[in-house]
Every structure is written in structure tokens, then in C-alpha cells.
């Protein structure tokens, strides 16, 4: 039975995170939104669990449980759409419909969510920020985000998608990163387009993505010829493609195949385990075109 409760600013930020990333575990919500700067600690897990239960009981969240790990996970509930519109101007009419009959279906979106949470954790206490990006002024875009919900028939659309035509290629090059965000430090900022790879695509498919990004780099926005397409996200200086994959052997295989293809200089590779266990911004975990391992905020990157 629905119950009444007063929404806090923290609740609204949880709604925005779930809108940006589609699905989060209880622990990911805690790490992303329940950090206490005064103490440098996270809120007690039991307190976060109780608040999520109240929000779910009131219809703001849709809870579920991963079958494999028994982790509690959450999606947006229908009742959260009005507060999202009122606070953030995100006008969405329909929800992503969760499919949790097998854990396999959620491994990829939860991997993307973990990447966003890790970047957020890395920047705490630093002068580096993740600025809000146009057109909806959010910190992260996942592939499901709807740019203009009033004109769409279904929520599963891709605000991050761009199709780029090339005279030398029959089909358009499709740009659809799993996660888009930026890092800003002083007056400098860089856009990052992240591909979360669980090993299901072959080197040929990955190479096509890389070549597509090379076209994306130099394609002008037809509606704003004075800027490039990737500058539609805001005032960013350039972009890099972050490729997060399953293990180091796959990085070696892909780099051998991708070397020499257009766009290789844009790519930086790491494993999901390294991203989770080390600092993804300030530690040298990213293998770049030269074969060296670099941090995202060294001079070569920003």
C-alpha cells in the first residue's frame, strides 16, 4: 500500500541517478549518494536500506533482487517522474521496464553503473568535477536516456546515439557509447565516451566502433556548423574513448587488431577489475596508443 512521505534533496538525487543509469544496487546507491564529507564515511548501510524501502513502498522506486548474488537492486518507479520533471526539468513519461528473470540481462547496465560510481568516488576531495552536460544537464548519460520524452514512443531511445554518413562507407557510422561524462579542472575540460565490454563483440566490431569515433572527432554539427558534433554536450575541449573490458589478455588482442586503424589514438583501455580496485582518474591504469599506462588527468590527457 502506498504511503505518504516528504521527499528530501537526497531522495531527488537518487531519482536522478537512477534516471541517468537505469539500475543500481543498494551498495552502489550508498556509495554514490550517501557519502558524508564531514566524516569521510558512508552512511550506515542499514539506514540506506530503510530509506530505499520507504521510497519503494511509496511507489518512487521499483525494487528487485538479483538471482545470482541476492543483491538488492532498484529502478525508478512511476511516481518519481513528476519530481524529476519539477526539480530537474527531465520530462519523461514512460519507464524502462526491468527484466530480471536472469542476472545475465543486468550485468552490462550494472557494469556501466559501477563505472560511473567509481569516477564519482575518485573525485571526492579534489578540485576536479564532473560538470553537468547538455541537453538535459546531467552528470552522466547512459544509452537509454531520452532527450525529448514528449516526442518519443518508448523510453528505450538513445540520446547518446549519432549516425555519421561517410562517402566511403555504405552504412552510417554509429556512435553510441555506453556512458558519456566529462572531467573539468580549472578552465580545461575533456569529454569521455565509455564503452563497457563484456567480451561479446569481436575485434572486427570493435574496430568499426573505433573508426566511427575517428569520424566523430572531425564531423561538424549540421545545425551548428561552427562546432563539432561532440560539442553538443557543452564546453569541452576534446574527447577520449575509454574501453573497459574483462581482462588484460583481451586488451592485448584488441590492441593488436586495432593498431593502425583510424581512431586508435583516441582509445584508452583498462579492465573492469582495475577500474574497481584502483583509482580510475588519478592512477595510471589506462593503456593508451603508445602502449604506456597513463592516468586520465596527466598532462597528456587534459
C-alpha positions in Angstrom: 0.0 0.0 0.0 1.3 3.4 -1.0 2.4 5.7 1.9 3.0 9.4 2.1 6.4 10.8 2.9 8.3 14.0 2.4 11.0 13.8 -0.2 14.4 15.1 0.7 17.1 16.6 -1.6 19.0 13.3 -1.2 15.9 11.3 -2.4 15.7 13.5 -5.5 19.3 12.9 -6.3 18.8 9.2 -6.0 16.0 9.5 -8.5 18.3 11.5 -10.9 21.0 8.9 -10.6 18.5 6.1 -11.4 17.3 8.1 -14.3 20.8 8.6 -15.6 22.0 5.0 -15.1 18.7 2.9 -15.2 19.6 0.4 -12.5 21.7 0.5 -9.3 22.4 -1.9 -6.5 21.8 -0.9 -2.9 25.5 -0.6 -2.3 26.0 1.5 -5.5 23.3 3.9 -4.3 25.0 4.1 -0.9 28.5 4.8 -2.4 27.2 7.4 -4.9 24.7 9.4 -2.8 25.3 8.6 0.9 28.8 9.9 1.4 29.3 12.2 4.4 32.0 14.8 3.7 32.3 15.8 7.3 33.3 12.4 8.4 34.7 10.9 5.2 32.5 7.9 5.6 29.4 6.4 4.0 26.0 6.3 5.8 25.2 3.1 7.5 24.0 0.5 5.0 21.0 -0.3 7.2 19.9 3.3 7.2 20.2 3.5 3.4 18.3 0.2 3.0 15.5 1.5 5.2 15.2 4.7 3.2 15.1 2.9 -0.1 12.4 0.6 1.3 10.3 3.6 2.3 10.7 5.1 -1.2 9.8 1.8 -2.8 6.8 1.3 -0.5 5.6 4.8 -1.5 5.9 4.0 -5.3 9.0 6.1 -6.1 11.3 3.1 -6.7 10.9 -0.4 -8.1 12.9 -2.9 -6.0 14.1 -6.3 -7.2 16.7 -8.9 -6.3 19.5 -10.3 -8.4 19.0 -14.0 -8.6 22.7 -14.9 -8.6 24.0 -12.7 -5.7 20.8 -11.8 -3.9 21.8 -8.2 -4.1 19.0 -5.7 -3.8 18.6 -3.5 -6.9 16.4 -0.6 -7.8 14.8 1.0 -10.8 12.7 4.2 -11.0 9.1 3.9 -10.1 6.4 5.8 -12.0 5.8 8.2 -9.0 9.4 9.5 -9.3 8.8 11.0 -12.8 6.9 14.1 -11.5 9.6 15.1 -9.0 12.3 14.6 -11.7 10.4 16.9 -14.0 9.8 19.5 -11.3 13.3 19.6 -9.9 15.5 18.8 -12.9 13.3 19.5 -16.0 13.6 15.9 -17.1 10.2 15.3 -18.8 9.8 11.6 -19.2 6.5 9.8 -19.5 7.4 6.1 -19.5 9.8 4.0 -17.6 12.4 1.5 -18.5 10.9 -1.9 -17.9 13.2 -4.1 -15.9 13.9 -7.6 -16.9 15.5 -9.5 -14.1 14.5 -13.1 -14.7 18.2 -13.8 -15.3 21.1 -11.9 -13.8 22.8 -12.0 -17.2 20.5 -9.3 -18.6 21.6 -6.8 -16.0 25.3 -7.5 -15.9 26.1 -4.9 -18.6 24.0 -2.0 -17.2 25.3 -2.7 -13.7 28.8 -2.6 -15.1 28.1 0.8 -16.6 26.7 2.0 -13.3 29.8 0.8 -11.4 32.0 2.8 -13.8 30.0 6.0 -13.0 30.1 5.4 -9.3 33.9 4.7 -9.4 34.6 8.0 -11.2 32.4 9.8 -8.7 34.3 8.3 -5.7 37.6 9.2 -7.3 36.9 12.9 -7.5 35.8 13.4 -3.9 38.0 15.9 -2.1 39.7 17.1 -5.3 39.4 20.2 -7.4 38.2 18.1 -10.4 34.5 17.9 -11.2 32.1 16.1 -13.5 30.2 19.0 -15.0 26.6 18.7 -16.0 26.2 18.1 -19.7 23.7 19.4 -22.3 21.0 18.9 -23.4 19.5 17.7 -20.1 22.2 18.9 -17.7 23.1 15.7 -16.0 26.4 14.3 -14.9 26.2 11.0 -16.9 24.4 9.8 -20.0 23.7 6.1 -20.4 22.4 4.9 -23.7 18.8 4.7 -22.6 18.3 8.4 -21.7 15.6 10.1 -23.6 16.3 13.6 -25.0 12.7 14.7 -25.5 10.3 12.2 -24.0 7.3 14.0 -25.4 8.3 13.1 -28.9 9.2 9.5 -28.3 7.0 6.4 -28.3 9.1 4.4 -25.9 11.7 5.1 -23.3 14.4 2.8 -24.8 15.9 5.5 -27.0 19.5 6.7 -27.3 20.3 10.4 -26.6 24.0 9.4 -27.0 23.5 8.0 -30.5 24.8 9.7 -33.6 24.8 8.2 -37.1 27.6 9.7 -39.2 27.5 9.4 -43.0 30.7 8.9 -45.0 31.1 8.8 -48.8 33.5 5.9 -48.5 31.1 3.7 -46.4 27.7 2.4 -47.4 26.2 2.3 -43.9 26.5 5.3 -41.4 29.0 5.0 -38.6 27.0 4.6 -35.4 28.2 6.4 -32.3 26.5 5.0 -29.2 28.8 5.0 -26.1 27.5 3.2 -23.0 28.4 6.2 -20.8 29.2 9.9 -21.5 30.7 12.2 -18.9 33.3 15.0 -18.7 36.1 15.9 -16.3 36.8 19.5 -15.7 39.8 21.0 -13.9 40.1 24.8 -13.9 39.3 26.1 -17.4 40.2 22.7 -19.1 37.6 20.0 -19.7 37.6 16.8 -21.6 34.6 14.6 -22.7 34.9 10.9 -22.2 32.9 8.3 -24.1 33.0 5.0 -22.3 32.4 1.5 -23.9 31.7 -1.2 -21.4 32.7 -4.5 -23.0 31.9 -8.0 -21.6 33.6 -9.8 -24.4 30.6 -10.5 -26.6 31.8 -8.5 -29.6 34.7 -9.5 -31.9 37.7 -7.4 -32.9 36.0 -6.5 -36.2 33.0 -5.0 -34.5 35.2 -3.1 -32.0 37.3 -1.8 -34.9 34.2 -0.4 -36.6 33.4 1.5 -33.4 36.9 2.9 -33.3 36.7 4.1 -36.9 33.3 5.6 -36.2 34.9 7.6 -33.4 37.6 8.9 -35.7 34.8 10.3 -38.0 33.0 11.6 -35.0 36.1 13.6 -34.0 36.1 15.7 -37.1 32.4 15.8 -38.0 30.7 19.2 -37.8 27.3 19.7 -36.3 24.9 20.4 -39.3 22.7 22.5 -37.1 25.7 24.5 -35.7 28.5 24.4 -38.3 30.8 26.4 -36.1 31.1 23.4 -33.7 31.7 19.6 -33.9 29.0 17.1 -33.1 30.6 16.0 -29.9 30.5 19.6 -28.6 26.7 19.4 -28.3 27.4 18.2 -24.8 28.8 21.6 -23.8 32.1 23.5 -23.5 34.6 20.6 -23.7 38.0 20.8 -25.4 38.1 17.3 -26.9 37.2 13.7 -26.2 38.7 10.3 -25.5 37.2 6.9 -25.7 37.5 4.7 -22.6 37.3 1.0 -23.2 36.6 -1.1 -20.1 36.8 -4.8 -20.7 37.1 -8.2 -19.0 40.8 -9.0 -18.7 44.3 -7.9 -19.8 44.5 -10.6 -22.5 41.5 -9.2 -24.3 43.1 -5.7 -24.2 46.3 -7.2 -25.8 44.2 -8.9 -28.5 42.1 -5.9 -29.3 45.1 -3.5 -29.4 46.9 -5.8 -31.9 43.8 -5.8 -34.1 43.0 -2.1 -33.7 46.5 -0.7 -34.1 46.8 1.1 -37.4 43.1 1.6 -37.8 41.8 5.2 -37.7 40.9 6.5 -34.3 43.5 4.3 -32.4 45.0 7.5 -30.8 41.6 8.2 -29.2 41.4 4.9 -27.3 42.4 4.1 -23.7 41.9 0.6 -22.3 41.6 -0.9 -18.8 40.0 -3.9 -17.2 36.9 -3.7 -15.1 38.8 -5.2 -12.1 41.4 -2.5 -12.3 38.7 0.2 -12.5 37.0 -1.2 -9.4 40.2 -1.8 -7.4 42.3 1.3 -8.2 41.7 5.0 -8.7 40.3 5.3 -12.3 41.2 9.0 -12.6 44.5 9.6 -10.9 46.2 6.2 -11.2 47.9 5.0 -14.4 45.5 2.2 -15.2 44.7 3.2 -18.8 46.7 1.7 -21.7 47.0 4.3 -24.5 48.1 4.2 -28.1 51.8 4.2 -27.3 51.3 1.1 -25.1 52.1 3.1 -22.0 49.8 3.2 -18.9 48.5 6.6 -18.1 46.2 8.4 -15.7 43.3 10.3 -17.1 44.4 13.6 -15.6 48.1 13.6 -16.5 49.1 16.3 -18.9 48.8 14.0 -21.9 45.1 13.6 -21.2 43.9 17.0 -20.2 
